[in-house]
Amino acid sequence: MELRRDDCCKKSFWESAKDTAKRIMEDSSIAPQEVQDKRQAICNACEHITIFETCSLCSCVIALKVKPNNMKCPIDKWVENEH
């Protein structure tokens, strides 16, 4: 799967951090714990997780990325606003 430039995250850490801040300002709701756990499990099993527990595609810190309700995986392994 290919990372699209219009996805939630970009290729650099700073672009990802800026996008995450923007998304949280637009909607500060937190995903339910079971959704966070599901997202975390998917990321933990993903071939793109690094030894630093970041995504090698979007540079996001996984433990932080899975919490906001309106975040999504850059290759659609999980989507935003799950309930």
TAHU-V395646 format. One record per residue. N is the residue number from 0. NEAR is the number of other C-alpha atoms within 8 Angstrom. Layout:
BEGIN
N NEAR
N NEAR
END
This chain:
BEGIN
0 3
1 4
2 8
3 6
4 6
5 6
6 8
7 11
8 14
9 13
10 9
11 8
12 10
13 6
14 10
15 15
16 9
17 8
18 11
19 11
20 8
21 8
22 11
23 11
24 7
25 6
26 8
27 9
28 8
29 7
30 14
31 8
32 6
33 6
34 10
35 11
36 8
37 8
38 10
39 11
40 8
41 10
42 10
43 7
44 7
45 7
46 4
47 8
48 13
49 8
50 5
51 5
52 9
53 11
54 12
55 9
56 8
57 12
58 13
59 13
60 9
61 11
62 8
63 8
64 9
65 13
66 10
67 12
68 14
69 11
70 14
71 10
72 9
73 12
74 7
75 7
76 7
77 8
78 9
79 8
80 8
81 7
82 5
END
